[in-house]
């Protein structure tokens, strides 16, 4: 089973991807982690990635697709994977569709975690306040202004994927504002064909 989780920053994609991977025996694929792993492994793509990152540039779609291609060929992805943080643009979505078709694989589900922007800002502010109260460091991006900038980028670049996957009859939507366990149940219902 191959799944994409979509949603705004702070929607809970990482939390849900990690839990889903454990429940279903899937591999959670984070593009950031894959890029760092390719660099550590010294692969050809890893070397390209490292030189781009050292120069302060953005890693090209071609490199990211190459890393995903290599990663999903590994034995632990045989039963399926969850893409967390990819695709982010329509161009990446089209490239992913082409890549999977070339490998004889499909996307089984694209699940949008729909959330309320104002509530997201409240979540981030609470997370920062809870960290401070516990004497823990606050993440640099845990503030309303940074989240607003990230949301702007999301709506400009990533939210068009909702229409893209809807048009391809692959999109399902769950209420990302529900409790973590309730969101997990909604995702399971989608994957089990109950929603």
TINU-561505 format. One line per 10 residues: number of its first residue (from 1); for each residue x, y, z of N, C-alpha, C. Coordinates in steps of 0.05 Angstrom, whole numbers, plus 5000, padded with zeros to 4 digits. Layout:
NUM) X:Y:Z:X:Y:Z:X:Y:Z | ...
This chain:
1) 5017:4977:5000:5000:5000:5000:5018:5025:5000 | 5013:5042:4981:5029:5067:4978:5011:5091:4982 | 5019:5108:5001:5001:5129:5011:5016:5156:5011 | 5001:5177:5004:5011:5205:5008:4993:5218:5029 | 5005:5232:5048:4990:5248:5067:4995:5277:5059 | 4973:5292:5055:4974:5320:5048:4962:5336:5070 | 4971:5361:5073:4960:5379:5093:4978:5402:5098 | 4967:5422:5109:4982:5446:5116:5003:5441:5137 | 5023:5458:5140:5043:5455:5161:5029:5454:5188 | 5036:5435:5205:5024:5433:5231:4999:5416:5232
11) 4991:5405:5209:4966:5389:5207:4969:5362:5220 | 4993:5353:5225:4997:5327:5238:5006:5305:5219 | 5016:5312:5195:5024:5292:5176:5045:5274:5187 | 5066:5285:5199:5088:5269:5209:5079:5250:5231 | 5063:5260:5249:5052:5244:5271:5036:5221:5260 | 5018:5227:5241:5001:5206:5230:5017:5187:5213 | 5036:5197:5198:5052:5179:5181:5068:5159:5198 | 5079:5168:5220:5094:5150:5238:5076:5129:5249 | 5053:5137:5259:5034:5117:5271:5024:5098:5250 | 5017:5108:5226:5007:5092:5205:5028:5071:5196
21) 5053:5080:5194:5075:5061:5187:5076:5038:5206 | 5073:5044:5232:5074:5023:5252:5050:5004:5251 | 5026:5016:5247:5002:5000:5246:5001:4982:5221 | 5011:4991:5199:5007:4977:5173:5033:4964:5163 | 5055:4966:5177:5080:4954:5167:5090:4968:5143 | 5086:4994:5140:5095:5009:5118:5120:5025:5126 | 5133:5037:5106:5157:5053:5111:5150:5082:5107 | 5156:5098:5128:5151:5127:5125:5175:5140:5111 | 5169:5153:5089:5191:5165:5073:5189:5195:5075 | 5208:5207:5089:5210:5236:5091:5232:5244:5072
31) 5226:5263:5054:5247:5270:5034:5272:5281:5048 | 5268:5296:5069:5292:5307:5083:5309:5285:5094 | 5297:5265:5106:5312:5242:5116:5326:5227:5094 | 5312:5223:5072:5323:5208:5049:5347:5223:5037 | 5345:5250:5036:5368:5265:5025:5392:5262:5043 | 5388:5265:5069:5410:5262:5088:5422:5234:5087 | 5405:5213:5085:5415:5185:5083:5431:5181:5058 | 5423:5192:5036:5438:5189:5010:5465:5203:5013 | 5466:5225:5026:5492:5238:5030:5510:5221:5048 | 5499:5210:5070:5515:5193:5088:5525:5168:5073
41) 5508:5157:5055:5515:5132:5041:5534:5137:5019 | 5538:5163:5011:5557:5169:4990:5548:5160:4962 | 5522:5158:4958:5512:5150:4932:5517:5172:4912 | 5514:5166:4886:5518:5186:4865:5498:5210:4870 | 5473:5203:4875:5454:5224:4880:5460:5239:4906 | 5469:5224:4926:5477:5236:4951:5500:5257:4947 | 5519:5250:4930:5541:5269:4925:5530:5294:4911 | 5512:5291:4892:5500:5314:4879:5485:5332:4899 | 5470:5318:4916:5454:5332:4936:5472:5348:4955 | 5493:5335:4964:5512:5348:4983:5523:5373:4971
51) 5532:5372:4946:5544:5396:4934:5523:5418:4931 | 5498:5412:4924:5477:5432:4922:5472:5444:4949 | 5470:5427:4970:5463:5437:4996:5486:5454:5008 | 5511:5446:5003:5534:5461:5013:5535:5489:5000 | 5526:5491:4975:5526:5517:4962:5502:5534:4969 | 5484:5523:4986:5461:5538:4995:5437:5537:4976 | 5439:5520:4955:5418:5518:4935:5396:5499:4944 | 5374:5500:4929:5352:5481:4934:5357:5456:4917 | 5352:5433:4929:5355:5408:4915:5334:5406:4893 | 5342:5400:4869:5324:5399:4846:5304:5377:4848
61) 5281:5380:4834:5261:5359:4833:5273:5333:4822 | 5291:5336:4802:5304:5312:4790:5319:5296:4811 | 5334:5310:4828:5349:5296:4849:5330:5283:4869 | 5309:5297:4878:5290:5286:4897:5276:5262:4886 | 5267:5264:4861:5254:5241:4848:5274:5217:4846 | 5299:5223:4840:5319:5202:4839:5323:5188:4865 | 5323:5203:4886:5326:5192:4913:5301:5175:4920 | 5278:5185:4914:5253:5170:4919:5254:5144:4903 | 5262:5146:4878:5263:5122:4861:5281:5101:4873 | 5305:5109:4881:5324:5090:4893:5312:5079:4919
71) 5300:5096:4935:5290:5087:4962:5268:5067:4960 | 5249:5072:4941:5226:5053:4940:5233:5027:4928 | 5257:5025:4916:5267:4999:4906:5279:4982:4928 | 5283:4994:4951:5295:4978:4973:5275:4958:4984 | 5285:4935:4994:5268:4913:5003:5247:4921:5024 | 5254:4940:5042:5234:4947:5063:5210:4962:5053 | 5211:4971:5028:5188:4985:5016:5170:4967:5000 | 5177:4941:5000:5162:4922:4984:5132:4922:4991 | 5126:4924:5017:5098:4924:5026:5084:4951:5023 | 5100:4972:5018:5089:4998:5014:5103:5020:5030
81) 5095:5044:5024:5107:5067:5037:5087:5090:5040 | 5095:5108:5058:5079:5133:5062:5098:5156:5056 | 5090:5173:5037:5105:5197:5030:5096:5220:5048 | 5116:5230:5062:5111:5252:5082:5128:5276:5073 | 5115:5296:5062:5129:5320:5053:5136:5320:5023 | 5125:5301:5009:5129:5299:4980:5104:5286:4968 | 5094:5295:4946:5103:5318:4930:5093:5344:4942 | 5107:5366:4935:5100:5392:4944:5089:5410:4922 | 5093:5402:4897:5084:5418:4875:5071:5400:4854 | 5057:5413:4835:5044:5398:4814:5065:5383:4796
91) 5087:5397:4791:5108:5385:4776:5119:5359:4789 | 5123:5361:4816:5132:5337:4830:5111:5315:4830 | 5086:5322:4832:5064:5302:4831:5064:5287:4804 | 5067:5302:4783:5067:5290:4756:5092:5272:4753 | 5115:5281:4763:5139:5264:4762:5136:5239:4779 | 5123:5241:4802:5119:5218:4818:5100:5198:4804 | 5079:5208:4792:5060:5190:4778:5075:5175:4756 | 5092:5189:4741:5107:5176:4719:5127:5156:4731 | 5141:5163:4753:5160:5145:4765:5146:5119:4774 | 5124:5121:4788:5110:5098:4798:5100:5080:4775
101) 5089:5093:4754:5080:5078:4731:5103:5062:4719 | 5127:5074:4717:5150:5061:4705:5159:5037:4722 | 5153:5038:4748:5160:5016:4766:5137:4996:4770 | 5114:5001:4756:5091:4983:4759:5078:4985:4786 | 5080:5009:4799:5068:5013:4825:5047:5035:4823 | 5029:5035:4842:5008:5055:4843:5008:5070:4870 | 4993:5092:4870:4986:5104:4895:4959:5092:4903 | 4957:5082:4927:4932:5070:4936:4914:5091:4949 | 4926:5112:4960:4910:5133:4973:4926:5158:4975 | 4912:5180:4971:4922:5207:4977:4903:5218:4998
111) 4912:5223:5022:4895:5231:5044:4902:5259:5053 | 4882:5277:5051:4886:5304:5060:4877:5306:5089 | 4894:5317:5106:4887:5323:5133:4878:5352:5133 | 4851:5356:5132:4840:5383:5130:4840:5396:5158 | 4850:5420:5160:4852:5434:5185:4843:5463:5182 | 4838:5476:5204:4831:5504:5205:4856:5520:5211 | 4862:5540:5194:4886:5555:5197:4889:5569:5224 | 4867:5582:5233:4868:5596:5259:4874:5576:5281 | 4861:5553:5280:4866:5532:5300:4895:5522:5299 | 4906:5521:5275:4935:5513:5272:4953:5532:5287
121) 4947:5558:5283:4964:5578:5297:4961:5575:5327 | 4937:5569:5336:4933:5564:5365:4949:5539:5374 | 4949:5518:5357:4964:5494:5364:4994:5500:5367 | 5005:5515:5348:5033:5522:5348:5040:5538:5373 | 5023:5558:5379:5028:5575:5402:5027:5558:5428 | 5008:5539:5430:5006:5522:5453:5030:5504:5455 | 5039:5493:5433:5063:5475:5433:5087:5491:5444 | 5090:5516:5435:5113:5532:5444:5110:5538:5474 | 5086:5545:5483:5081:5551:5511:5086:5526:5528 | 5077:5503:5519:5081:5478:5534:5111:5471:5536
131) 5126:5476:5515:5155:5471:5515:5168:5489:5536 | 5161:5514:5535:5172:5534:5554:5166:5526:5583 | 5141:5518:5588:5132:5511:5615:5147:5486:5625 | 5154:5468:5606:5168:5444:5613:5198:5448:5614 | 5207:5473:5609:5236:5478:5609:5250:5467:5585 | 5236:5462:5564:5248:5451:5539:5252:5474:5519 | 5270:5470:5500:5274:5490:5480:5250:5492:5461 | 5244:5515:5452:5222:5520:5433:5233:5519:5405 | 5220:5503:5387:5229:5502:5359:5229:5530:5347 | 5249:5536:5331:5251:5562:5319:5227:5569:5302
141) 5214:5549:5290:5191:5555:5273:5164:5553:5288 | 5165:5550:5315:5141:5549:5330:5131:5577:5339 | 5123:5592:5320:5111:5618:5326:5092:5625:5303 | 5073:5643:5310:5051:5649:5292:5061:5661:5266 | 5080:5679:5267:5090:5692:5243:5103:5673:5223 | 5120:5655:5234:5132:5635:5217:5112:5616:5205 | 5092:5608:5221:5071:5591:5211:5055:5604:5189 | 5049:5630:5192:5035:5644:5171:5050:5644:5144 | 5077:5647:5146:5093:5647:5122:5093:5619:5110 | 5095:5598:5127:5094:5571:5117:5067:5564:5105
151) 5045:5575:5116:5019:5571:5105:5016:5584:5078 | 5027:5608:5075:5027:5622:5050:5041:5605:5028 | 5064:5595:5035:5078:5578:5016:5062:5552:5009 | 5050:5541:5029:5033:5517:5025:5011:5523:5006 | 4996:5545:5010:4973:5551:4993:4982:5558:4964 | 5005:5570:4962:5015:5578:4936:5025:5553:4920 | 5040:5535:4933:5054:5514:4919:5041:5486:4922 | 5032:5480:4946:5024:5452:4952:4994:5447:4951 | 4978:5467:4959:4949:5462:4959:4938:5455:4932 | 4950:5464:4909:4939:5455:4884:4939:5424:4880
161) 4955:5410:4896:4955:5381:4895:4928:5369:4903 | 4914:5383:4919:4887:5373:4928:4870:5370:4903 | 4869:5391:4886:4854:5389:4861:4865:5369:4842 | 4892:5367:4840:4905:5348:4822:4896:5319:4829 | 4898:5312:4855:4892:5284:4863:4861:5279:4863 | 4846:5301:4868:4817:5298:4865:4809:5292:4836 | 4821:5306:4818:4816:5302:4789:4824:5274:4780 | 4843:5261:4794:4852:5234:4788:4838:5213:4805 | 4816:5222:4818:4800:5203:4835:4816:5189:4856 | 4836:5203:4867:4853:5190:4888:4851:5204:4915
171) 4838:5227:4916:4838:5243:4941:4815:5234:4960 | 4823:5231:4985:4804:5227:5007:4811:5248:5028 | 4792:5258:5042:4796:5279:5062:4787:5269:5090 | 4803:5275:5110:4796:5269:5138:4797:5295:5154 | 4784:5295:5176:4783:5318:5194:4809:5318:5211 | 4828:5335:5203:4853:5336:5217:4852:5351:5243 | 4828:5363:5249:4825:5378:5274:4816:5359:5297 | 4809:5335:5290:4801:5315:5311:4825:5307:5328 | 4819:5293:5349:4840:5282:5366:4858:5263:5350 | 4883:5261:5358:4903:5245:5343:4892:5217:5337
181) 4881:5203:5358:4870:5176:5354:4847:5175:5334 | 4830:5196:5335:4807:5198:5317:4816:5202:5288 | 4837:5218:5284:4848:5222:5257:4859:5196:5247 | 4873:5182:5264:4885:5156:5257:4862:5136:5248 | 4840:5136:5263:4818:5119:5256:4805:5126:5229 | 4803:5153:5224:4792:5162:5198:4810:5152:5176 | 4837:5154:5180:4856:5145:5159:4853:5115:5155 | 4851:5100:5176:4847:5071:5173:4821:5065:5158 | 4800:5080:5164:4775:5076:5150:4778:5081:5120 | 4792:5102:5113:4797:5107:5084:4812:5084:5072
191) 4834:5075:5085:4850:5053:5074:4836:5027:5073 | 4817:5023:5091:4801:4998:5091:4776:4999:5074 | 4773:5022:5059:4750:5025:5042:4724:5031:5056 | 4725:5040:5081:4701:5046:5096:4693:5075:5094 | 4709:5091:5082:4703:5120:5080:4706:5130:5052
